[in-house]
Amino acid sequence: MDTTFTPSSDKQTRLLADASQYLAGGGLGLFILPPELNLVVQRGEGSRVWDVAGREYIDYHLSSGPVLLGHAHPEVAAAVAAQLSKGTTYYFLNEPEIELAKRLVEAIPCADQILYTGSGTEATFYALRIARAYTKRNKVLKFEGAWHGMHDYGLWGTVPSSPSNYPHAQPDSVGVPLETGATVLVTPFNETQRAVEMIERHAHELAAVIVEPLQRVLQPEPGFLEAIREVTQRRGIVMIFDEIVTGFRIAWGGAQERYCVVPDIACYGKAISGGFPLAAVAGKEEFMAVLDARKRPRAEVVWATNTLNGNPVCSAAGVAALNILSRSGVQDHLHRIGSQLRQGMVESGTRHGFAVQAPGEDAVWGVRFTERKPLRTWSDLTTSNKDLGVRWGLELLRRGLMVNPNEKFYISIAHTQADVDRTLQIVDDAFAALKH
Ligand SMILES: Cc1ncc(COP(=O)(O)O)c(C=O)c1O
């Protein structure tokens, strides 16, 4: 693999100019690369991606997580091709969606039933609506620094630069009505006593507590999730796990298996459909019953019907993805590859004189430039030197590692020992370049 930095090609330059003109914000909104490193992907295969200029990358972004199987997995491609020739969407029930729902229920500890959605954002949005309908209460509690998607209830206190005025937080985006904030309480992740006290104080008006069990790259401290589980159960509040990142990735049973806490409802996306746009809410029958128009009067049913939900192409991809992920050795492979990379990155950074840590799990982690230890809360993460993190990430990208600078590293089951060796060499070069 040649990692000397090749300049962009004419074709890629033309495409980027068109993207800049015709796509709002030039692409994916908040994700902006400097012009000399910006790229248009031509294709991906396994752990590798090539851009239109012919540059090759080892992919540690994986489309922000969905490509857990690696790019263009032949079994997913075959399952999708077989479905494509039979049609792409019917609205009426189809076999792959039923099969996938069954497989998800078998795998997910809290699941009796599944509601399909198109994106993770819709999944958390509907999970909160289900909780409100079930409890007949309006407010929800989320944790500072947690990412639950782009809807108006999720975008409070997601990336504040200073601690929020708990339980109030600032909206992350313009256009989010301030009135919505009156129904969203925010408190720090991993501050167990404080969270329990806030939940107790607002229990009479709280429909749900939603939590990313691995909050971005922060592991839950022992006892934190357990305490939230205990108080929500005791006070009749719905506990929602956002497993959109953790599901089928940090363990076959996701965070519920890894951290041994079972919520009432959980949200899934990213890895569950082999890179196709499908997400889901999974929950106990008691809660999912609010979606059941066969058993309740229309006026008491939660509306959550979208045109493409559970479409057969994405569902067929999902069944193939779960078949692959359920094989023995898959999780071991992720741990083996990920732990070497995490350890190697910290060792290399330290050797070059940087205070770096690699918080997270072996299948998904971050590298943060900070001396603060341990990293427990969002506020701890704000001590990290973002400028260094971004510059290091750009050095990696320049040398052929596909990363979102200063965000997360994701690995797939297609990453190999050779990828690890090559990556750690690049990581070392990037730290050396950063030092100079
Ligand atoms: C934990 C978590 N929840 C929800 C979402 C939103 O999912 P989507 O981007 O599919 O809307 C994301 C997206 O990154 C996420 O990481």
The ligand as an ORCA input file, in Angstrom:
! r2SCAN-3c Opt
* xyz 0 1
  C     -25.820      6.704     19.943
  C     -26.508      7.261     18.734
  N     -27.834      7.412     18.758
  C     -28.506      7.887     17.690
  C     -27.851      8.245     16.538
  C     -28.613      8.765     15.362
  O     -28.638      7.823     14.344
  P     -28.834      8.297     12.817
  O     -27.614      9.049     12.434
  O     -29.029      7.013     12.080
  O     -30.062      9.146     12.780
  C     -26.460      8.113     16.474
  C     -25.734      8.515     15.251
  O     -24.540      8.591     15.193
  C     -25.766      7.613     17.603
  O     -24.433      7.477     17.594
*
